[in-house]
Amino acid sequence: MKKVSTLFLCALLVLAVGLASVSTSAALKTFKVFLITMDQMDQYWAGIDQGCKKAVAELGNIEYKWTAPDIKDDAKQIEMINNAVANGANAILLAANGPDAVTSALKEAQAKKVQIIYVDSPAKFPAVATFATNNEGAGNTAGLEMLKDLSKAGVKKGKIGIISVNAATASTIAREKGFRAALAGKGYTLLATQYCDGDAAKAKDIATNYVTQGCVGIFGANEGSAVGTGNAIRESGKPIVGIGFDSSDAIKSLLKDGFLKATMVQNPSVMGYEGMKKVVGVLEGKVKADGKVVDTGVSVVTK
């Protein structure tokens, strides 16, 4: 009996060790997650990266990399997606440069079991979830700030220019829509939107042209557009109302000096943090890919 009991206990011990080994192996499984943003120009994207890194530090089982084109370019972003898949990505957090251009690449990624989650700007392709600003609402708030500052200056009519990234990026299109809605029927003339590809130097040239057209206000719908707007107003020496979007050291300086009256500040670190947590939860089978769109909020920042 003692011999049988001993053998039975040994068998239990071997089984327990095996189960513990399987459990530990599952717990220690590492996932490859890539963040792919529109470009590397804006400090804003670094905020998403910081949020991702915070989540990675807490999770401990993620091999993480942030990659992006040097400029906003659909072909380059597609290449980044394909490279991530080729390098064994389990998931991609994506800020899509446009709603349609990358969908074929995303379809191929999904076919290889890569989970897609959107941060900031989605494409027209199903994803785990989207963490982004309510951009139309934020654009509307920017328009209300423009009206408030024009009213303070006693300016009741005149031309208003809008500078944006391009005619395809979903987030900035929504901001423009909200901004125009806020100013509709208020007595101002909104000029055709001009595009700078997010480049502050190009935005400055566009804003300078708006100044020569006699604009009383200019809205820069992203970081580069806002910086270019503020710099053009600075050089003009005219009391033009500049409203921006996003935050950076340059924007803070322009706010401090009064060349931008306000900027709409998003929460990119929240997008990155919550996006990373969500997609890893899906990879681990702990949460469902529900396609939920989460508004990460915006704040109005003035001098």
C-alpha positions as CSV (number, residue, x, y, z in Angstrom):
1,M,0.0,0.0,0.0
2,K,2.8,2.4,0.9
3,K,4.4,1.7,-2.5
4,V,1.1,2.4,-4.3
5,S,0.6,5.6,-2.3
6,T,4.1,6.8,-3.1
7,L,3.6,6.2,-6.8
8,F,0.2,8.0,-6.6
9,L,1.8,11.0,-4.9
10,C,4.6,11.1,-7.4
11,A,2.1,11.0,-10.2
12,L,0.1,13.9,-8.7
13,L,3.4,15.9,-8.2
14,V,4.3,15.3,-11.9
15,L,0.8,16.4,-13.0
16,A,0.9,19.5,-10.8
17,V,4.3,20.5,-12.1
18,G,3.1,20.0,-15.7
19,L,0.0,22.1,-15.1
20,A,2.1,24.8,-13.5
21,S,4.5,24.8,-16.4
22,V,1.6,25.1,-18.9
23,S,0.1,27.9,-16.8
24,T,3.4,29.7,-16.6
25,S,4.0,29.3,-20.3
26,A,0.6,30.8,-21.1
27,A,1.1,33.7,-18.7
28,L,4.5,34.5,-20.2
29,K,3.4,34.4,-23.8
30,T,4.7,37.5,-25.5
31,F,2.8,39.4,-28.2
32,K,4.3,41.7,-30.9
33,V,2.4,45.0,-31.1
34,F,3.2,47.8,-33.5
35,L,2.0,51.4,-33.3
36,I,1.8,53.0,-36.8
37,T,1.0,56.7,-37.0
38,M,0.5,59.0,-39.9
39,D,4.0,60.5,-39.7
40,Q,6.8,61.4,-37.2
41,M,6.5,65.2,-37.5
42,D,4.1,66.0,-34.7
43,Q,4.7,65.8,-31.0
44,Y,1.1,64.6,-30.8
45,W,2.1,61.1,-32.0
46,A,4.7,60.9,-29.3
47,G,1.9,61.3,-26.8
48,I,0.2,58.1,-28.2
49,D,3.6,56.3,-28.0
50,Q,3.9,57.4,-24.4
51,G,0.5,55.9,-23.6
52,C,1.4,52.7,-25.3
53,K,4.7,52.4,-23.4
54,K,2.9,53.0,-20.1
55,A,0.5,50.1,-20.8
56,V,3.4,47.9,-22.0
57,A,5.3,48.5,-18.7
58,E,2.2,47.4,-16.8
59,L,1.5,44.4,-18.9
60,G,5.0,43.0,-19.2
61,N,4.5,40.6,-22.0
62,I,4.6,42.9,-25.0
63,E,7.3,43.4,-27.6
64,Y,6.4,46.9,-28.8
65,K,7.5,49.2,-31.6
66,W,6.4,52.6,-32.8
67,T,7.0,53.1,-36.5
68,A,5.7,55.7,-39.0
69,P,6.5,57.3,-42.4
70,D,8.6,60.5,-42.3
71,I,5.7,62.4,-43.9
72,K,2.0,61.7,-44.4
73,D,1.9,59.4,-47.4
74,D,-0.5,56.6,-48.1
75,A,2.0,54.3,-49.9
76,K,4.5,54.7,-47.1
77,Q,1.9,53.9,-44.5
78,I,0.8,50.8,-46.4
79,E,4.5,49.7,-46.5
80,M,4.7,50.1,-42.7
81,I,1.6,47.9,-42.2
82,N,3.0,45.2,-44.6
83,N,6.4,45.3,-42.8
84,A,4.7,44.9,-39.4
85,V,2.8,41.9,-40.6
86,A,6.0,40.4,-42.2
87,N,7.8,40.9,-38.8
88,G,5.3,38.8,-37.0
89,A,2.9,41.4,-35.6
90,N,0.1,40.1,-33.5
91,A,-1.6,43.5,-33.4
92,I,-1.4,46.9,-35.0
93,L,-2.5,50.2,-33.4
94,L,-3.1,52.4,-36.4
95,A,-3.8,56.1,-37.0
96,A,-4.9,55.9,-40.6
97,N,-3.7,58.6,-43.0
98,G,-6.9,58.1,-45.0
99,P,-10.1,56.1,-44.7
100,D,-9.7,54.0,-47.9
101,A,-6.1,53.8,-49.0
102,V,-4.9,51.3,-46.4
103,T,-7.9,48.9,-46.4
104,S,-6.4,46.3,-48.7
105,A,-3.3,46.1,-46.5
106,L,-5.5,45.8,-43.4
107,K,-7.5,43.0,-45.1
108,E,-4.3,41.1,-45.7
109,A,-3.2,41.7,-42.1
110,Q,-6.5,40.4,-40.8
111,A,-6.2,37.3,-43.0
112,K,-3.0,36.5,-41.1
113,K,-4.8,36.9,-37.7
114,V,-3.4,40.3,-36.9
115,Q,-5.7,42.4,-34.7
116,I,-6.3,46.0,-35.8
117,I,-7.2,48.8,-33.4
118,Y,-7.6,52.5,-34.3
119,V,-6.1,55.4,-32.4
120,D,-6.9,58.9,-33.4
121,S,-8.1,58.3,-37.0
122,P,-9.8,55.2,-38.3
123,A,-10.0,53.6,-41.8
124,K,-13.1,52.1,-43.3
125,F,-12.3,48.6,-42.1
126,P,-13.6,46.7,-39.1
127,A,-11.3,46.8,-36.0
128,V,-11.1,45.7,-32.4
129,A,-12.1,49.2,-31.3
130,T,-11.4,52.9,-31.9
131,F,-10.0,55.3,-29.3
132,A,-10.2,58.8,-30.6
133,T,-11.5,62.4,-30.1
134,N,-15.0,63.2,-31.1
135,N,-13.5,65.4,-33.8
136,E,-16.7,66.9,-35.1
137,G,-17.6,68.0,-31.6
138,A,-14.1,69.3,-31.0
139,G,-14.2,71.3,-34.3
140,N,-17.5,72.8,-33.3
141,T,-15.9,73.9,-30.0
142,A,-13.0,75.5,-32.0
143,G,-15.6,77.4,-34.0
144,L,-17.3,78.6,-30.8
145,E,-13.9,79.8,-29.5
146,M,-13.3,81.7,-32.8
147,L,-16.7,83.4,-32.5
148,K,-16.0,84.3,-28.8
149,D,-12.6,85.9,-29.6
150,L,-13.9,87.7,-32.7
151,S,-16.8,89.1,-30.6
152,K,-14.3,90.3,-27.9
153,A,-12.3,92.1,-30.7
154,G,-15.6,93.7,-31.9
155,V,-15.2,91.9,-35.3
156,K,-18.7,91.0,-36.6
157,K,-18.0,90.1,-40.2
158,G,-15.1,89.2,-42.5
159,K,-13.3,86.2,-44.0
160,I,-12.1,83.2,-42.1
161,G,-9.6,80.7,-43.5
162,I,-9.2,77.0,-42.6
163,I,-6.0,75.1,-42.9
164,S,-6.1,71.3,-42.7
165,V,-4.0,68.2,-43.4
166,N,-5.5,66.8,-46.6
167,A,-8.9,66.0,-48.1
168,A,-8.9,62.4,-46.9
169,T,-8.0,62.1,-43.2
170,A,-11.2,61.3,-41.3
171,S,-10.3,63.1,-38.1
172,T,-9.5,66.5,-39.7
173,I,-12.4,66.3,-42.1
174,A,-14.7,65.9,-39.0
175,R,-13.0,68.9,-37.3
176,E,-13.6,71.1,-40.3
177,K,-17.2,70.0,-40.5
178,G,-17.8,70.9,-36.9
179,F,-16.0,74.2,-37.2
180,R,-18.0,75.3,-40.2
181,A,-21.2,74.3,-38.5
182,A,-20.4,76.6,-35.5
183,L,-19.9,79.6,-37.8
184,A,-22.8,78.9,-40.2
185,G,-25.1,81.9,-40.4
186,K,-23.0,84.1,-38.1
187,G,-22.2,86.7,-40.7
188,Y,-18.7,85.6,-41.6
189,T,-17.4,84.2,-45.0
190,L,-15.6,80.9,-44.6
191,L,-13.1,80.4,-47.4
192,A,-12.3,77.1,-49.1
193,T,-10.1,74.9,-46.9
194,Q,-6.4,74.8,-47.9
195,Y,-4.2,71.7,-47.2
196,C,-0.6,71.6,-45.9
197,D,0.0,67.8,-45.4
198,G,0.6,68.7,-41.7
199,D,3.7,70.6,-42.6
200,A,4.1,73.8,-40.5
201,A,6.1,75.6,-43.2
202,K,3.4,74.9,-45.8
203,A,0.8,76.0,-43.4
204,K,2.5,79.3,-42.8
205,D,2.6,80.0,-46.5
206,I,-1.1,79.3,-46.7
207,A,-1.9,81.4,-43.6
208,T,0.2,84.3,-45.0
209,N,-2.0,84.1,-48.2
210,Y,-5.1,84.2,-46.0
211,V,-3.7,87.3,-44.3
212,T,-3.2,89.1,-47.6
213,Q,-6.8,88.3,-48.4
214,G,-7.9,90.2,-45.4
215,C,-9.0,87.3,-43.1
216,V,-10.1,88.2,-39.6
217,G,-9.6,84.6,-38.4
218,I,-7.7,81.4,-39.3
219,F,-8.3,77.9,-37.9
220,G,-5.4,75.4,-38.0
221,A,-7.0,71.9,-37.8
222,N,-3.9,70.0,-36.6
223,E,-0.5,70.6,-34.9
224,G,1.4,71.6,-38.1
225,S,-1.5,73.7,-39.3
226,A,-1.8,75.5,-36.0
227,V,1.9,76.3,-35.8
228,G,2.0,77.7,-39.3
229,T,-1.1,79.8,-38.6
230,G,0.4,81.3,-35.4
231,N,3.7,82.0,-37.1
232,A,2.0,83.8,-40.0
233,I,-0.1,85.9,-37.6
234,R,3.1,86.7,-35.7
235,E,4.9,88.0,-38.8
236,S,1.8,89.9,-40.1
237,G,1.6,92.0,-36.9
238,K,-2.2,92.1,-37.5
239,P,-4.9,91.3,-34.8
240,I,-6.1,88.2,-36.5
241,V,-7.8,85.5,-34.4
242,G,-5.9,82.2,-34.6
243,I,-7.4,79.0,-33.3
244,G,-5.4,75.8,-33.3
245,F,-5.7,72.1,-32.6
246,D,-3.4,69.9,-30.6
247,S,-0.5,70.9,-28.3
248,S,3.3,71.2,-28.7
249,D,6.0,73.4,-27.4
250,A,5.6,75.7,-30.4
251,I,1.8,75.9,-29.9
252,K,2.3,76.7,-26.2
253,S,4.7,79.5,-27.1
254,L,2.3,80.9,-29.7
255,L,-0.5,80.9,-27.1
256,K,1.6,82.6,-24.5
257,D,2.5,85.4,-26.9
258,G,-1.1,85.8,-28.1
259,F,-0.7,84.7,-31.7
260,L,-3.1,81.8,-31.1
261,K,-6.1,82.5,-28.9
262,A,-6.9,78.9,-28.1
263,T,-6.1,75.4,-29.1
264,M,-8.1,72.1,-28.8
265,V,-6.0,69.7,-26.8
266,Q,-6.7,65.9,-27.2
267,N,-5.6,63.1,-25.0
268,P,-3.2,61.0,-27.1
269,S,-1.7,59.2,-24.2
270,V,-5.1,57.9,-23.2
271,M,-5.6,56.7,-26.8
272,G,-2.3,54.8,-26.7
273,Y,-2.8,53.4,-23.2
274,E,-6.4,52.2,-23.6
275,G,-5.8,51.0,-27.1
276,M,-2.9,48.8,-26.0
277,K,-4.8,47.5,-23.0
278,K,-7.8,46.6,-25.2
279,V,-5.9,44.8,-28.0
280,V,-3.8,42.8,-25.6
281,G,-6.9,41.8,-23.7
282,V,-8.3,40.5,-27.0
283,L,-5.1,38.7,-27.8
284,E,-5.2,37.0,-24.4
285,G,-8.9,36.1,-24.9
286,K,-10.0,38.2,-21.9
287,V,-12.1,40.7,-23.8
288,K,-14.1,40.8,-27.0
289,A,-13.3,42.7,-30.2
290,D,-16.5,44.7,-30.0
291,G,-15.7,47.5,-32.5
292,K,-16.6,50.1,-29.9
293,V,-15.7,53.8,-30.5
294,V,-14.4,55.5,-27.4
295,D,-14.3,59.3,-27.1
296,T,-11.1,60.1,-25.3
297,G,-12.1,63.8,-24.8
298,V,-10.7,67.2,-25.6
299,S,-9.9,70.4,-23.6
300,V,-9.8,74.0,-24.6
301,V,-6.5,75.6,-23.7
302,T,-5.9,79.3,-23.8
303,K,-3.2,81.7,-22.6
